[in-house]
Amino acid sequence: MVDVAKSGYRATAPDFRGYGLSDQPPQPEKTTFLDFTNGILALLDALNISKVLNEANLTNAVLVRSVLTRSDLGGAIIEGADFSDAVIDLLQKQALCKYASGTNPVTGVSTRKSLGCGNSRRNAYGSPSSPLLSAPPQKLLDRDGFCDPATGLCDAS
């Protein structure tokens, strides 16, 4: 963190309430990840930070299932990054698709594929911004798309 700050960037490393120097939440046993997320959003608002991760170097990063809503990845280097099933704002995803390239050396997934760039079948079913719908179960697809255009179901036999 010190090196990041010395480089001229603002560095913030929040953690769960009750750890480090932060106060315990009123009911620690009932604290959820959503509480943590809301706390991060409140912190960003309090610090007047509207851009997160802009100009970041995410080369070969594994961001699978990460939550990147309200992030500004403008100017970020994303070559080889894997965004599979990440939650990303639609406009942000579309902007990233304009220059996405490379394949992640760890996961073997192309950056464009992980963002759903130019994949009409995946986008028709869902997108990385809706991870529960990002890919239909295999039994629903045949090699040419949906088996039954009316129902989207394949014959089980």
Salt bridges, closest charged atoms under 4 A:
ASP45 OD1 - ARG70 NH2 2.96
ASP72 OD2 - LYS51 NZ 3.94
ASP85 OD1 - ARG122 NH2 3.66
ASP144 OD1 - ARG143 NH1 3.19
